[in-house]
Amino acid sequence: MAKIKFWKWADRISKVLLVAGGLNWGLVGFGFNPVSAVFGVWTSWVYIAVGLSAVHQAYQLWIK
């Protein structure tokens, strides 16, 4: 049961990160990078988290 709850939360978090990443890239198109402005030196780690979220969601699409 705990394993199912973990994956539900992982799925929710990855969806939130994907939305945030999409909005970020939309704003980058207008010349503003909010992730860089907010996270500074941690920007690379945020991009890695968004990338892993994309892999997780792609896997979810693949198995369904």
C-alpha positions in Angstrom: 0.0 0.0 0.0 2.8 2.4 0.9 4.4 1.7 -2.5 1.3 2.7 -4.3 1.1 6.0 -2.4 4.7 6.8 -3.2 4.1 6.4 -6.9 0.9 8.5 -6.8 2.9 11.3 -5.2 5.8 10.8 -7.6 3.3 11.1 -10.5 1.8 14.3 -9.1 5.1 15.9 -8.4 6.4 15.1 -11.9 3.2 16.6 -13.4 3.8 19.8 -11.4 7.4 19.9 -12.5 6.5 19.4 -16.2 3.9 22.3 -16.0 6.5 24.5 -14.3 9.1 23.6 -16.9 6.7 24.3 -19.8 5.8 27.7 -18.3 9.5 28.4 -17.8 10.3 27.6 -21.4 7.4 29.8 -22.6 8.8 32.7 -20.6 12.3 32.0 -21.9 10.9 32.6 -25.3 10.1 36.2 -24.2 13.6 36.7 -22.7 12.9 35.9 -19.0 14.1 32.8 -17.2 12.3 32.6 -13.9 14.1 29.4 -12.8 17.4 31.1 -13.1 16.1 34.2 -11.3 14.7 32.2 -8.4 17.2 29.3 -8.0 20.5 30.9 -9.1 23.3 28.3 -8.9 20.7 25.5 -8.3 19.2 26.0 -11.8 20.9 22.9 -13.2 19.4 20.7 -10.5 16.0 22.1 -11.3 16.4 21.3 -15.0 17.6 17.8 -14.1 14.4 17.3 -11.9 12.2 18.5 -14.8 14.0 16.1 -17.2 13.6 13.2 -14.9 9.9 14.1 -14.6 9.6 14.0 -18.3 11.2 10.5 -18.4 8.8 9.4 -15.7 5.7 10.7 -17.5 7.0 9.2 -20.8 7.3 5.9 -19.1 3.8 6.2 -17.7 2.5 6.9 -21.2 4.4 3.9 -22.6 3.1 1.3 -20.1 -0.5 2.4 -20.4 
